[in-house]
Amino acid sequence: MAPIVLYHFPMSPPSRSALLVARNLGLDVEVKILNLMAGEHMTEDFLKINPQHTVPTLVDDDYVLWESKAIATYLVEQHRPDSALYPSDPRKRGLVNRMLYFDSTVLFARAFAAIGPVMRAGAKSIPQERKDAIGEALSTLNGFLEGQDWVTGEDCTVADLCLLASVSSLEKLGADVSGLANVSAWLERCKALPGFDENEQGATMFGQGIGSKLEEPY
């Protein structure tokens, strides 16, 4: 069987979340890094694979998929359907999906609203209200973790992996989670997960890359 290919950019939290899922499933994945800053996602060859030119992009034999949450759940369903990372029980899966949507529509959405103008429009600062919105989302996550080790209960799931990519990126940028006891304890537990160090390297790149464009620290 041909290896699974993942087109990846380490600075990208969504891209790292898909890679974290692959690592935690123990899958044989060929990682092809695209330097988005150099426009490598806009080449003719890559546009033939993904006309939206986004990462992560997955190629599994003749099947092509992009969007990080779609990739995360597909990898479990296709390659490790019995994995607790994406439980088959509809009620448990519903909770996982809820937290995946929380990451996409709340936490990462607020993060992107804050950093997008820095990356794309040359902004030199992040407005305080956008920092506050990120802090509110992190506080909500802290509440979700109350009384449990992982975001949906006793087992680590793809939702934890996707949120890890987002939270670690924000932390490396300068978001303070030290006052959020549940988030801090969860991050400590995440250190034992496959791919954690790899994710940390990408998150550090994210924090340094965005931070270098700011006139004052986050």
Salt bridges, closest charged atoms under 4 A:
GLU44 OE2 - LYS48 NZ 3.82
ASP60 OD2 - HIS79 NE2 2.62
GLU77 OE2 - ARG93 NH1 2.96
ASP103 OD2 - LYS69 NZ 2.64
GLU136 OE1 - ARG110 NH1 2.89
ASP149 OD1 - ARG189 NH1 3.62
GLU188 OE1 - LYS191 NZ 3.14
GLU198 OE1 - ARG23 NE 2.88
GLU200 OE1 - LYS172 NZ 3.03
